[in-house]
């Protein structure tokens, strides 16, 4: 559950920050050539795949997503239903 919440908060952060997605049809070779024109395309592709997280957009989304997930966790702790006769019966 926590991992799913973290992923959802990360993706929500992309939306809140106004990040535009790279199209599903984007060409990784073109991206590699644009970012590293003097590097062998195979090497550039491997590097991009390994270090995608270091991309500024991903770092921003991860930071905000973590803040959102932390806020949700704190609120759920405060709003936790206690054990009383009515709550126990409803469960």
N, C-alpha and C positions, 0 to 999 in steps of 0.2 A: 504494500500500500504506500509506503513512504517513497519508494522509487517512482511509482506511478505519479504521485503528487509532485515530486521534484521535476519530472519530465513535463507534466502539464504546466507547472509554473514557469519553467524555462520557455516553453512554446508561447505561453501567454505573454511573457516578457517581450518576446520578439514582436508581438502584435502591439503591445503598449508602447514600445520604443519606436514603432513605425518602420521596422526593418522590412526591406523588400526581399522576397526570396529569390534565389538564383533559380531560374527555370529548370524544370525537370529535364528539359531537352538541351541544357547547356552542354557545351563541348569541353570536356576536361583538358583535351590537348590544346585548345585555343586559350583556355585559362592559364595553363602552364606556360605557353608561349608568351602570353601577355605579362605574367608575373616574373618569369625567369627566362628571357629570350636567349641567353647564352648557355643555358643548362640543357643537357640531354633531356628530351621530353619524358623518357622513362624515369629518370631520376627525379625530375620535377614532379611528376605524377605521384610517385611514392612519397615524396616529401610532403606534398599537399594533403595526401590521404592521412599521413601519420600525424601531422601537426595542425589539422583543421581547427582544433579547439583554441589554438592561439590566435585565431582570427579575431579582430577587435569586436566584430558583431557578436560572435559567440561568447566572448568574455563579458560583454555588456549584458547579454541575455542571461548568462549564468549568474552574474552578480544580482541582478534584479530578481531572477527566478528564486534564488536562495533566500533573498529577503522576503519574498511573498510566501514561500514555503514555511519559513520561520514564523511569520505572522500568523499563518493558518494553524500551525502547531500550537502556538501560545493560546490562541483563541479557543481551540478545541479543548485544551487543558482547563481553561477557565469555565467553559460551558459544559464540562463533563457532567452527565446525569448521575446523581448520587443514588445510593441504594435505599429506596423507600418502598413501601408496599405497592404503591401505584406503579412506579417505574419498573419494579421487578415483575409485576403482573403483565405489563405491556410488552416486556421483552419476550 
